[in-house]
Amino acid sequence: MLEQSHDFGRELRRRRMAARLSLQQLGQRVHYSKSQLSKVERGIKRPTPELARLCDAVLDARGTLTRLVPVQHAQPPLPAPGSDDEVWLMQLSKDGSSSFQPVRRRDLIAAGAASVLTMCSGDPRSLPPDPLGAETLVDASRMLFDQFRRLGQASGPASVLPPLIAQTHSLEQLALRSGPRVRRELLLLAARYAEYAGWMAQECGDEKAAVWWTERAVQLAAAGSDTGLAAYAQVRRSLISLYRGDASDAARLAEHALESDAAPARVRGLAAQHLAQARAVEGDYDACMRGLDRARDLLGQDAADPAQPVLGASQVPDVVSMFTGWCLYDLGRPERAATLLDEETARIAPHAFRTRARYGVRRALAHAAAGELDHACRITTELLPSVRLIHSSTVLADLRRLSRTLGRHARHRSVRALIPDLSDTLARSVGA
């Protein structure tokens, strides 16, 4: 590790000298102090991936410096899908913390089908005998799904997951007792419930449960004659890998989904976005931009049924532009990233607290990396109540990055004022 730090330092110094920049001049451009850069060049201080990408952009190194910073994989490998006989359910402890535990599938079915869905007059084991009643059940379940998504925008995943999981299994059991047409609609709707349960599990920070529920969504969709969702499981796993810092695995999974002929245009478009972001993390600007162009083209071809819930982000007006802003940050271009993230975040609906917090933290991080510390602190101060409200593991991961970035400027007046509230928010998240 020490030798790799020396390799990076030597290459950084060589490229800085070739660009005829002093340590102070380079520091002003990447918003690091002269002493910090000096320690990195001498191999005393280990470079961060963020610093490598910033220096790559300023020195036009085309990813060379980024590739010299080894990826740290302190976490175990991404879990494989679990047994079909297992169901991963949230367990709440007395202190309010949550975790996931496997439960036998047949036990959940016996309990869930008998107690959850009350839309069937009194007896959940039978569907309404007339087609109109069955269609009403499907329509009501779709509207309920929209309400779950709204609830997920304004609360922590722990409040959404239990009823979401129960509804998934009730729909599945009701599908088994329905006619062919209604059965297919119920199974496809159950698949969307399961997919959203996977996302909420990821928001809880439980990767194994997230993978299990995503795979369950694939199985339910396949039972409803929709094989396209299988590729979306790769997209979801790609996103998990990105949050784990494993860009190569994220790229591999995204490419697999992108090459699937059975996947609909929207799924392939989302895969192209994740592939672009993986290339951005690797410092490959051209490949990233090509991926974003491909994503926009594929998402423009989306011909999904408007009556079905949307896969992926549903509260972002222009998801490719938003992703472009975040990719520009990962490519070491925080000024351009901040401008684009400002524009796109302003378009998010006020009630979408989770989405606004997610992209708001990234917006603050871009401004901080661009040296606009006062503005970054103002944005963060406004966001902290929403961050505490939604209890998002993925948002907190970005908030920790923001805390480390601001920590380099601990003497700055706005940063000093923010640190107590920021630290308190991060401390509260431990074990939440």
N, C-alpha and C positions, 0 to 999 in steps of 0.2 A: 504493500500500500504506500509506503514511504517512497519507494522507487517510482511508482506511478505519479506521485505528487511532484517529484523532481522532473519527470518527463514533461508533465504539463507546464511546470514553471519555466523550464528551458525553452519549450516551444512558444509559450506566451511571450517571453522576453525577446526571442528571435523575431517574432512577428511584430511586436511593438516597436522594436528598433527599426525594422524594415519600413514601418509606417511613419517613422520619425516622430514618435510620440513619447513624451516623458511619462514617468509613472503618474505624476500629478495630472497631466492632460488625459491620460487613459482613465484615471479615476474619476475625473469630472464627467466623462462621457458615459461611464457605466455606473456612476453613483456609488463607488466604493472609495474608501480613503486611500491615500498614498501608502500609508503604513500597512494596510491590509493587503494591497496588491504586492507590496515588497515581500511580505512574508510568503505569499503564494508563489511568487517567482523563485524564491530561494528554497522552496520545498518545506518550509517550516509550518505553513498552514495549508490544510487540504482544501482544494477548490471545490466549490459546490456546482452542481449542474447548472444552476441559474447563472452563476458568474461565467461559466464556460460559454453558455449560449449568448450572453451579453457581449463577451469579448469576441466571439465568433462573428457576430453581426458588425461590431465596430471595426474589426480588423479584416473583414471579408475573408474569413478563414474557411467558409463553406463546410462547417461541421467538423473540421479537423480537431479543434480544441474540445468540442463536446465529446468526441469519440475517445479522448484521452482521459475522461473522467469515468471511472468504472461505476456501473450501476450496482447499488447496494441491495441485496436480496436477503434482508434479515427475516422476512416472513416465509412460512412454508409454501410449497407449491400450491397453485390454485386447485381447490378440491374438485374431484370428479363427481359427476351426478351420483346421488345416493340410490339406495335400493328402492324399487317401486313399492315395496311393502312398508316403507317408512314415510311418515309425514312430519315435516319440521314445523313445530308450533311454538309460538312465543309463550314463555313462562315469565310471570311477573313475581318478583320477590317482595317481601314485606317492606324493604327499604326503598321500593319504587324502581329498582334496576330491572333490566330485562335481559333474557337470554333465550336461545332456541334449544329445544330438546326433541329428539325423535319419538314419535308415537306410532303405534301400529295402525296402519291404514284402516283395517276393518273395525278397530275400536272407534276411530273418529267417525267413520260412516254410520255406525250404529247410533252414536250420540248426535251427530250433526243432522242427519236426516229426520230425526225425531223431534228436534227442538229449535231449528234455526228459522227456516223460511215460513213465515206466518201468512204469506199472501194467499196460500191455498186454504180456503175456509176450514180451519180447524184441524184437518188431517194432512200433514205434509207428505204423506206417502202416496198420495194420488193427485194427479193433475185434474184440472177442471175438464169435464167430459166433452164440452163443446169447443171447436176450434177457436172461436172468438175468445173464450176464457184463456186458452193456452197462449194466444197471441198477446193478450193483455198481460199475462205473466212475463212474457219475454220483454215487452215494452217497459213494464215496471222495473224489471231487473236492469235494463239498460239505463233508465233514469237514475236508479239507485247507484249504479257504477259512477255516473257523473257526479253524484253527491259524495261518493267516497273520494274521488279525485279532488273535489273542492275541499273536503275535510283534510286531505293529505297536504294541501297547500297551506293550511292554517293551523296545523297541529303536528305533534310528534308522531312518528310511525307507530309507536306503542299503542296509540289510541285508534289507529286505523286497522292494524293487522288482524286482531282477533275476529272482528265481524267480517272482514274481507275474506279471510280464510274460511270461516264458516259458510259464507255465502257461496264460495267456490264449490265446496263439497255438496251443498244443498242443490245447486244448479246441476251438478253432475248426476246426483241421484235422481232428480226429477227428469233429467234427460233420458235415463234408462227406462222410464215408465211412460214415455211420450211416443207419439207417432214419428215417422221418419223426418218430416220437414221440420217440425218443432224441435225434435231431438237435435238436429244439426245446429239450429240456431242457439239452443241452450248450451251445447258443447262449445261452440265458438265463443259464446259470451263467457262461459266458465274459463276458457283459455285466457281471455283478456283479464279476468279477475286474478287468475294465477300469475300472469305476467306482472301485473301491478303489485301483487304480494311479493314477488321476487325483488322488485325495485324497493319496496318498503323494507324488506329484509336487508338489502344492501345499505339503505339509509340507517338501519340500526347497527351497521358494522359487522353483520354476520354473513360472511361470504358463502359458507356452506349452505345455509338456508336459502340464500339468494339463488345459488346454482340449482338447488333442488326445485324450488318453485318455478324457475324458468323452464327447467326440463319438464315439469308437470304441465306447464302451459303448452309445450310442444306436443305432448302426448294427447292432451285434450283437443287441440286443434286438429291433429292427425285423425282422431276419432270422428271429427266433424268434417273430414275430407279436405282439410286445409293443410297442405304440407309445407307451405311457405314460411310458417313460423319457426321451423327447425333452424333456418339460417339466422333468425333473430336471436336464438340462444347463443350463437357464436358472437353476435354483436354485443349482447349483454356481458358475456365473459370477457370480451375485448375491453369493455368499459371498466370492469373490475381490475383487469391487468394494468390499465392506464393509471388508476388510482393507487395501485401497488408500486408504480414506478417501473414496471416491466414493459418498456416500449416494444421490444422485439416480439414478445408473446402477444401483445395487443395487435401488432401489425399482422402476425400470422393468423390470428383468429379473424380479424377484419377481412383479410384477403380471402380466407376460406368462404366467408359469407358473401363476399362480393362476386365470387366466381360461381355461385350457386344459380343454376338455370331455373330452379323451382322457386327461388325467392322473388317476391314482388318488388317493383321498382323502389318503393319506400324503404324496405328492409335493406336493399343494396345501397340506397343512398345514405342511410344511416351508417352502414358499414364503411362506405367511402369516407365519411366524416371522421370516423375513428381511425381509419388508416392514415388520413391526412394529419391528424393530431399526433399519432405515433411517429410519423416522419418529422413533424415539427420538433418533438422532444429529441429526436436523433440529430437535429440541426440541418435537415435536408430541406431547404427552402423550396426548390423547384418541385420536388416530389410532393411536398405538402400542398402547394398551390394547384398542381395537377389534380390531386385528390379532392380538393375543395371544388374545383370546376366540375369534376365528375359527379360529386355529390349533388351540386345544384342541378345538373342536367337530369340525374335520376329522380330526384325529388320532384322536379317539374313534370315528370312522366307519371307521377303517382295517380293511380286510378282506383284507389281503395274505396270501398263502400262507405259513403258519408254517414250511413246509419250506424256503422260500427265504431267503437272507440279508437282513437288515433294511437298508433304505436309510437313510442318515444315522446319527446317533449311536446306538450300540447299547449303551453302557455307562452311560447316564444314565437312572435310573428314571423321572423326570418331566421330560422335556425342556422342556416349556412353562414349568414353574415355574423351571427353571434359566435359560431365556432371559428370563423376567420379571425375575429378579434382575439380569442383565446390562443389560437395557433400563433398569431403574431407575437404574443407575449412569450410563448415557449421558444420562438425563434430568436429571442433577444431583441425584439423591436417594441419595447413597452410604450413608446410615445404613440405610435400608430395603433397599437392595441387599445390604449386608453381611449383614443378618439372614437374608435368603432364601438367599443363596449359602452361608452357613454351614450351613443346614439341608439343602440339596440336595447339597452336596459331601460331607457326612457319609454320604450314602446310596450313594456310588459304591464299587464293589468295590475292595478293597485291591490286587488284581493289575492294575488298570487304570491303570498309571502315566501314560500319555499323557493320558487323560481327567482324572485327578486333578490333573496338573500344569496343564492348560489352565484348568480352573475354579478351581484353587487360586490361581493367579496373579491371576485376576480377583477372587477373594475378597480377596486381600491388597491389591489396588489399591483396592477399595471401602473397606476399613478405613482405608487410608492417606488417601484422599480425605475420609473422615469424621473425620480427625484422630486416629484410634486408632493412633498410630505404633508403639508397643511391640508391639501385637498383630499389626499388619501385618508387622513385622520378624520376629516369631517364625514366622509362617506362611511367609514367604519363605525363611527359613533352613532350614525343614523340606523345602521344595520344591526347592531348588537341585540336590540330587543327582539327582532325577528329571528336571529340566529338562536337565541335562547328559547324561543317559542317552538321552533320546528325540530330541534334535537336531531339534526342531520349529520351523520358520520362523514359523508362526503364533503359537505360544506365546512365542517370543522377541520378537515384535512387541509383545505385551502386557507382557512383562518390561521392555522399553525404556520403555514408558509408566510402569510402576511406578517404574523408576529415576529418571525425570524428576520424578515426583510426590514421591518421597522426597528428591530433590535439593533441593527447596525448604526442607527442614528438615535440612540437612547438619550443623548443630550439635547436633542431638538425639542423645543418648547411644546409643540403640539403632540409629539410622541410621548413626552413625559406625562402630559395630561391624560392621554388615552390609555397608557399601560395598565393602570389599576383595573379599569373596567374590562379591558381586553383579557388580562390575566384571569380575572374572576370568571369571565365567560368560559374560557378554556378549562379552568379548574372545575367548574360545575359540570362540564361535559364528561369528565372521567367517571366511568361506571354508570353514566346515565342511560 
